[in-house]
């Protein structure tokens, strides 16, 4: 930590009072970095427990264009963890409420709401309009679809996943680092997915992992630091343990491998829900 004298000297040298004042003070951001953020566009699939902190962090930081894909409506049981919503939003489409909240937080950010499910038919139009994609969903069928689309359409993908007090985050740079199918070539059964969901979740878990995913997105836009490409951050929130595990791209992967067999999108239909922890 700097001495009070150093802090005073540093803070005198930079502009003060603006919305982005505190991040403009960072040498990793500055006015050049802020311009990069304002020119960037990010599509977030899933506006639930993970999508909430991710969208709030990206909007607050001034990421110029945000897309929100979620076909779900707000329900009472969402409110222990989905921080974008309040009690009176129950029954409203999440994507539309999210757009309102984010616009209120930062009117300088353009927010596009897509209140529908991501599917193989709309994925290309949605993905091609954005620089990068965030997977903030909570079910395997959508995760495979998002990851396949990111590889096929060559978009960097930032992934977060949570359950109970545990979570993980990693980043896919298509055909350079491991994709979701490299890591999970065999999809889990519906029973396994149901069992995972039944473990429940504490709202702070997606809060932490969502913030880590948002931070990876911001660092990637700024081209500064480590944005978790080719490695997975694992959190054991029970014992406050964080581990960083290297990920290997699978050259036999069906979508990003040397001889891919998946060359177009398809729906795995493992369950009916799309959003969002
Ligand atoms: Zn792969």
Boltz pocket constraint, residues with backbone or C-beta under 6 A from the ligand:
constraints:
  - pocket:
      binder: B
      contacts: [[A, 177], [A, 178], [A, 179], [A, 180], [A, 181], [A, 182], [A, 183], [A, 250], [A, 253], [A, 254], [A, 255], [A, 256], [A, 257]]
      max_distance: 6.0
